[in-house]
Amino acid sequence: MQFSSPLQQGRLIQRYKRFLADIKPNILQNNAIAEEVLTIHCPNTGKMTGCAEPGWAIYYSTSHNTKRKYAHTWELVENPQGDFICVNTVRANQLVGEALQQRTIATLAHYGEIKAEQAYGSERSRIDFLLRQTGEPDCYVEVKSVTLLDNDVLPGATSWLSQGQGFFPDTQSVRAQKHVRELMACVQDGQRAVLLFCVLHTGIKQVSPAHHLDPVYGSLVSEAMAMGVECIAWRADISPTGMQLVEPLPFIV
């Protein structure tokens, strides 16, 4: 996935009201960085822990839709370690959709029909992708964007194992709990169910459920895996020019 136009760079001042951020864009005026403050749209409803520190470099896109109140959208942030993080949660489904079409994900590559955003389940959910192949059970794929990196909280991990430890979710998520229950029901009905963690942080090397932040979600994932729900994690290469899923990562429950 390539960004439709080159991203512009700035420095984060603050994120507030969930959907807004004030930044200082890197705009040169008379050979010096201008002191302009720009308000941009933040397309992320989460806590964004470790993704929104004042002073960090951010990258944003620009829309030419005149009906938009804020023309610019926050896409990426770069932390002091040089890791790129995609904060636009819409990009996770776009990346997975592209990877499914290109047959990048080997365990899902043989399905002939790919449908996005299909209604399903007793809790009135929408599955991110429904995959079908003649003669096989349907495959329900739920996508989760992983951006939380925390190397200090994986119980019992050795020091080498805990480096690059990513977690989902980054706070308690009743919605994410519901999605796991829906996938469990799919397996009970004889269908295939996959929980796909799309890793949008280049510093993350492995993924786990965030038992320390949402113990209910962590327990549900453990129960779901025991029932046959598949949990897989895939890492994205991320840069200001584009992104793509490139390789699987370990998933440690």
Disulfide bonds with the S-S distance in Angstrom:
none
